[in-house]
Amino acid sequence: MRDPIKQGPDLDLKLRQTYIGSSEWAVVAGLHNAYKSPYDVYMEKVYGYEPFDNLRMRFGRDAEPMIAKWVEEELDVAVAVDGFVKFHPKHDFLATNLDGEIYHKDGTKSILEIKTANSLARQSWGAELPIQYYTQIQGQMLITGLRKAYVAILTFGYAGPENFEIQEYDYNPEF
């Protein structure tokens, strides 16, 4: 079993080559491939890759503390960010890095996953979380042993923020 590894603010590219992150699981399984294929993931793990970033991605990362605060206020909970890459206890090539852990007043913990989306993308999702995000939170719950995940979604339109919602999901061992 691999011990959790503290992740700094900059993505450690060499470290990411040593595991398949829960955000990559849907690609590897062939469930979603809008941005890359299973072969692309393989090549990144073997040969490395150049990080890709843009203003929207940066905004999403920078907005996470604000969105976590909104989750605290809406759910009357505490949210903590630990910044550790956590590994599956038996299959240590599977890993996850949580956006946050939710601490409930009854002493239980849940996962917080934060998403930002433009209104057109959000409308295309419908009521349910897209398969790549659902796969990600199921993987997070599998690795951490936590059995509930909350997905906080901030939707933007032309004039700025339009909607904020929190969806709740239970662990599905059949998935």
N, C-alpha and C positions, 0 to 999 in steps of 0.2 A: 504494500500500500504506500502510495506517495503522500507525503505530508503536504498540506496546503502551502502555497508559495505566495508571498506578498507581492502584489503587482504595483509598480510605480505608476505615476501619471502618464508616462510614455509607454506605449505598447512594446513589450519585450518580444521582438520578432523571433529570436532564437528559441525562447521558451515556447511560443505558439507553435513552433514546428514539432514539438514533442507530444502534442495531444490534439485531439479533435474536440473543439469547443462545442457546447450545446447549440450555439447559433449556427454551426456548420452541419449539424446532424441531418436536417431536412434535405440539404444538398446531397450529402453522401448517400442518403437513403433513396434519392431520386424523387422526393416528394415536392421539391421546389428548386428551380434553377433559373430564376430571372437574371441573376448576375453572374453566376459561375456554375460549372458542371462538377460532377464528382471527380473527373480527371483534373480539373483546375485545383481542387482541394488537394488531391494527391501531389500534384506538381509543387504546390506551395509548401507542403510538408517536407518533401524530399529536397527541393532546391531553394526554398525560401521565396520571398516575394517583396516587392516594393509596396509600402503602405499607401493606401489611397485615402484621401480625405477631401472634403469640400465644406463649404459654409454651412450647409444643412446638417451634415454630420457633426460638425463642431458645435453648432447651436444645440443639437440634441444632447450632446455630452455636457455642455455648459448649463443647460436647463435642468439637468437631473436634480441638483440640490433644491431648486425651487419647487419642482414637481413633487419631490419627496416630502417637502414641508406641507404642500397641499394635501397629500395623502394622510399625513399625521393629523391635520385639522379635520379632514372629512371623516376619517375612520376612528378618530380619538385613540390613536396608537403612537408608538415611538418607532422611528425608522433609523437604522444604523447602516453605515456603509463600512464594510471591513476590508475591501480591496484585495481579498485573497482569491487565487485560483484554487478551486477545490476539485479533487479527483475522486472518481468512482472507487469505492473500496476494493473491488475485485478486478476491475478493468481500468487500470490506471492510465490508459491512453484516452479515456473519456474524461472531460473536465468542464467546469463552468466557472464563471465569474459573475456574481450577482450584482445587480444595480443597488440592491438594498435588502436588508432583513427587517421584517416588521415584528415588533414586540407588542403583543396584545396584553391587555390588563389582566387576563386570566392566566398569564404566564406562558402561553403558547407563542410559537414563532411561525411566520410565514415568509414567503419570498415576495419581493417587490421587483417587478420588471417594468421599466419605463420606456414608452414609445412616444415619438413625436411624428406627426404625419400631416401632409397638406390635405385639404378637404377633399380633393378628387381621389387621392389614394385611399383616404379613410372611407369614403363612400363605396369604393370598390370592394372593401372588406365585407360589407354587410354587417349583420349583428354579431357574427362569430369571428373570433381571432383567426387570421390567416394561418395556414398549416405550418409555415416556417416558424411563426412565433409560438404556436401551440406546441410544436415539437420542442422548441427551446425551453419553454417552462416545464414541460413534462420531464425533459432531461435534467433540468435544475432540481426538480423535486426528487428524481431518482438518485442523483448524486448526493444531495444534502440530507435526504431522509425526511425532509419537511413535506407535509401532505396538502398544503394549500399555497396557491400563488395568486397574487393580485397584480393585474396589469393596468398601470396608469397610462392613459392615452391623452395627450394634448394635441388637438387638431387646430391647424392654422388655415386661414383663408387669405384672401387678398389684403385685407386690412389688419391682419394680426390674428391673435388667438380667437377661436370661434367656439371651441367646446373642450371640456375636460370631463373625462369619465374614468371610472375604475371598474374593471371587470374581475370577477372572482372565479377561480378554477380549482378543482380538486385533482389530486393525483389519480391517474388512470393506469393501473398496473397492466391493463390489457393493451395499452397503446404501444 
